[in-house]
């Protein structure tokens, strides 16, 4: 018989995120929630999943979603008031998801960029082609004192050599925010494979819902109950709860 002092205690890994840093909840300003009713439904669903805070991140894209700090902050104020009137307790902040396009340098120069946490700046690129000035843009973000966070790095089709390219991004000083739904195949097989690779390599810094509509919250709930999701925390230091 093994003495009691040799008994093993299974360490429970806390996989409660509490804070989401990527979503599209401000109504009517991008491809996310269409109206306040949908925004409140999404916030209610996220609160029921255990989230205590969301940092919603509307798109800023030249020629598509020409959002500004003023537009986003006005939308945030209206959303907070509606959420309070709806008796929700979830905290709501806002940053932005910047598209690395022709207008991005001007946005950086303006000094009006929206960041979250410790000066983190969330950005995305085309899914099919890496921007020609990608390295220059990342260097400029860092030079100005921001911390570049690549939104859903698993979704970029132009990344072919995962080991080499993801490592190069990390060496430049980039953080990775992976979408939880990628682990369930929500964005097709390629994104799922890359998400699993990043998790295995310990390269994930933040997890995001990237919620636009209710179907994604339903998928999110299913994935967060699976071992695939819980295993992410074994190799990765997830920073969501530091925000």
C-alpha positions as CSV (number, residue, x, y, z in Angstrom):
1,X,0.0,0.0,0.0
2,X,1.4,3.4,-1.0
3,X,1.7,5.8,2.1
4,X,-0.7,8.7,2.0
5,X,2.2,11.2,1.7
6,X,3.0,9.7,-1.7
7,X,-0.6,10.3,-3.0
8,X,-0.8,12.6,-6.0
9,X,-3.0,15.6,-6.3
10,X,-4.2,16.5,-9.7
11,X,-3.5,20.1,-10.4
12,X,-6.5,21.9,-11.8
13,X,-5.7,24.4,-14.5
14,X,-7.9,27.5,-14.4
15,X,-9.3,27.9,-17.9
16,X,-11.7,30.7,-17.0
17,X,-10.9,33.6,-19.3
18,X,-13.2,36.3,-17.7
19,X,-12.0,38.9,-20.2
20,X,-12.5,38.9,-23.9
21,X,-10.4,41.2,-26.1
22,X,-11.8,40.7,-29.6
23,X,-15.4,41.2,-30.6
24,X,-17.7,43.3,-32.7
25,X,-20.5,44.4,-30.4
26,X,-21.0,48.1,-31.0
27,X,-24.1,48.2,-33.2
28,X,-24.1,49.3,-36.8
29,X,-20.5,50.4,-37.3
30,X,-18.9,47.3,-38.8
31,X,-19.9,43.7,-39.8
32,X,-20.8,42.8,-36.2
33,X,-24.0,43.5,-34.3
34,X,-26.5,45.2,-36.5
35,X,-28.6,46.9,-33.9
36,X,-28.7,47.4,-30.1
37,X,-31.0,44.5,-29.6
38,X,-28.5,42.1,-31.2
39,X,-25.6,43.8,-29.1
40,X,-27.5,43.2,-25.9
41,X,-28.3,39.6,-26.8
42,X,-24.6,38.9,-27.5
43,X,-23.5,40.6,-24.3
44,X,-26.0,38.6,-22.3
45,X,-24.8,35.3,-23.9
46,X,-21.1,36.2,-23.1
47,X,-22.0,37.1,-19.6
48,X,-23.7,33.7,-19.2
49,X,-20.5,32.0,-20.4
50,X,-18.7,33.5,-17.5
51,X,-17.1,36.6,-19.0
52,X,-16.9,39.6,-16.6
53,X,-15.4,42.0,-19.1
54,X,-15.3,42.5,-22.9
55,X,-12.9,44.8,-24.8
56,X,-14.8,45.1,-28.1
57,X,-12.8,45.9,-31.2
58,X,-14.6,47.4,-34.2
59,X,-12.9,47.2,-37.5
60,X,-11.0,50.3,-38.8
61,X,-10.4,49.8,-42.5
62,X,-10.0,52.5,-45.2
63,X,-12.8,52.3,-47.8
64,X,-14.8,49.8,-45.8
65,X,-15.2,50.7,-42.1
66,X,-14.0,54.3,-41.7
67,X,-14.4,54.3,-37.9
68,X,-12.6,56.9,-35.8
69,X,-11.9,57.2,-32.1
70,X,-15.0,59.5,-31.8
71,X,-17.3,57.1,-33.5
72,X,-16.2,54.1,-31.4
73,X,-16.3,56.0,-28.1
74,X,-19.8,57.3,-28.9
75,X,-21.0,53.8,-29.7
76,X,-19.3,52.5,-26.6
77,X,-21.1,55.0,-24.4
78,X,-24.5,54.1,-25.9
79,X,-23.8,50.4,-25.5
80,X,-22.8,50.8,-21.8
81,X,-26.0,52.8,-21.1
82,X,-28.2,50.1,-22.8
83,X,-26.4,47.3,-21.0
84,X,-26.9,49.0,-17.6
85,X,-30.6,49.5,-18.4
86,X,-30.8,45.8,-19.4
87,X,-29.4,44.9,-15.9
88,X,-26.2,43.4,-17.3
89,X,-23.1,43.4,-15.0
90,X,-20.4,42.7,-17.6
91,X,-17.9,45.5,-18.0
92,X,-17.5,46.9,-21.5
93,X,-14.4,48.7,-22.9
94,X,-13.4,49.3,-26.5
95,X,-10.2,49.3,-28.6
96,X,-10.1,48.6,-32.3
97,X,-9.0,46.0,-34.9
98,X,-6.8,47.9,-37.3
99,X,-6.4,46.7,-40.9
100,X,-2.9,47.2,-42.2
101,X,-3.9,49.2,-45.3
102,X,-2.9,52.4,-47.0
103,X,-4.4,54.5,-44.2
104,X,-2.7,52.8,-41.3
105,X,0.4,55.0,-41.1
106,X,-1.8,58.1,-41.0
107,X,-3.8,56.6,-38.1
108,X,-0.6,55.9,-36.2
109,X,0.7,59.4,-36.9
110,X,-2.6,60.9,-35.6
111,X,-1.9,59.6,-32.1
112,X,-5.6,58.7,-31.9
113,X,-5.2,54.9,-32.0
114,X,-7.2,52.8,-29.6
115,X,-5.3,50.3,-27.6
116,X,-6.1,48.0,-24.7
117,X,-4.2,46.8,-21.6
118,X,-0.5,47.7,-21.5
119,X,-0.6,49.6,-24.8
120,X,-1.5,46.6,-26.9
121,X,-2.6,47.4,-30.5
122,X,-4.7,44.8,-32.2
123,X,-4.2,44.5,-36.0
124,X,-5.1,42.2,-38.9
125,X,-4.1,41.9,-42.5
126,X,-5.6,40.5,-45.7
127,X,-6.1,36.7,-45.4
128,X,-4.6,36.0,-48.7
129,X,-1.6,38.3,-49.1
130,X,0.9,39.7,-46.7
131,X,1.0,43.6,-47.0
132,X,4.1,44.8,-48.9
133,X,5.0,47.2,-46.1
134,X,4.2,44.7,-43.3
135,X,7.6,44.8,-41.6
136,X,7.8,48.6,-41.8
137,X,4.3,48.9,-40.2
138,X,5.2,46.5,-37.4
139,X,8.4,48.4,-36.8
140,X,6.5,51.7,-36.7
141,X,4.0,50.3,-34.1
142,X,6.9,49.2,-31.8
143,X,8.9,52.5,-32.3
144,X,5.9,54.5,-31.2
145,X,5.7,52.5,-28.0
146,X,2.8,50.2,-28.9
147,X,2.8,46.4,-28.6
148,X,1.5,44.8,-31.8
149,X,-1.0,42.0,-31.3
150,X,-1.8,40.0,-34.5
151,X,-5.5,39.1,-34.5
152,X,-6.2,35.4,-35.5
153,X,-2.7,34.5,-36.9
154,X,-4.1,31.1,-37.7
155,X,-6.4,32.5,-40.4
156,X,-3.9,33.9,-42.8
157,X,-3.6,31.7,-45.8
158,X,-0.3,33.3,-46.9
159,X,1.5,31.7,-44.0
160,X,2.8,28.5,-45.4
161,X,5.9,27.6,-43.5
162,X,4.5,27.8,-40.0
163,X,7.7,27.1,-38.1
164,X,9.7,29.7,-39.9
165,X,7.1,32.5,-40.3
166,X,5.5,32.4,-36.9
167,X,8.9,32.3,-35.3
168,X,9.9,35.4,-37.3
169,X,6.8,37.3,-36.2
170,X,7.6,36.5,-32.6
171,X,11.2,37.6,-33.0
172,X,9.9,40.9,-34.3
173,X,8.1,41.4,-31.0
174,X,4.6,40.5,-32.0
175,X,1.9,38.9,-29.7
176,X,-0.6,36.4,-31.0
177,X,-4.4,36.5,-30.4
178,X,-6.0,33.2,-31.5
179,X,-9.7,32.8,-32.0
180,X,-11.2,30.1,-29.8
181,X,-13.6,29.0,-32.5
182,X,-10.7,28.1,-34.7
183,X,-10.1,25.0,-32.5
184,X,-13.5,23.7,-33.6
185,X,-13.0,24.2,-37.3
186,X,-15.3,27.2,-37.5
187,X,-12.9,28.9,-40.0
188,X,-12.1,25.7,-42.0
189,X,-9.3,23.1,-41.7
190,X,-6.3,25.3,-42.4
191,X,-7.1,27.7,-39.5
192,X,-7.8,24.7,-37.2
193,X,-4.4,23.1,-38.0
194,X,-2.6,26.4,-37.5
195,X,-4.3,27.1,-34.2
196,X,-3.4,23.7,-32.9
197,X,0.2,24.2,-34.1
198,X,0.4,27.6,-32.2
199,X,-1.1,26.0,-29.1
200,X,1.4,23.1,-29.2
201,X,4.4,25.5,-29.6
202,X,3.3,27.7,-26.7
203,X,3.0,30.8,-29.0
204,X,-0.5,32.0,-28.0
205,X,-0.6,35.1,-25.8
206,X,-4.3,36.0,-26.0
207,X,-7.6,34.1,-26.8
208,X,-10.5,35.9,-28.4
209,X,-14.1,35.2,-29.2
210,X,-14.1,37.4,-32.4
211,X,-17.9,37.4,-31.9
212,X,-20.0,39.0,-34.6
213,X,-23.2,37.1,-34.3
214,X,-25.0,34.6,-32.0
215,X,-24.0,31.5,-33.9
216,X,-20.4,32.2,-32.9
217,X,-21.3,32.4,-29.2
218,X,-23.0,29.0,-29.5
219,X,-19.9,27.5,-31.1
220,X,-17.8,29.2,-28.4
221,X,-19.7,27.5,-25.7
222,X,-19.3,24.1,-27.2
223,X,-15.5,24.4,-27.7
224,X,-14.9,25.8,-24.2
225,X,-16.2,22.5,-22.8
226,X,-13.8,20.4,-24.8
227,X,-10.4,19.1,-23.7
228,X,-8.9,20.7,-26.9
229,X,-9.7,24.1,-25.4
230,X,-8.5,23.1,-21.9
231,X,-5.2,21.8,-23.3
232,X,-4.3,25.2,-24.6
233,X,-3.4,26.3,-21.1
234,X,-0.8,23.5,-20.7
235,X,1.7,25.1,-23.0
236,X,0.7,28.7,-23.2
237,X,0.6,31.7,-20.8
238,X,-2.7,33.3,-21.6
239,X,-2.7,37.0,-20.7
240,X,-6.4,37.8,-20.9
241,X,-6.8,38.1,-17.2
242,X,-4.1,40.7,-16.9
243,X,-6.2,43.2,-18.8
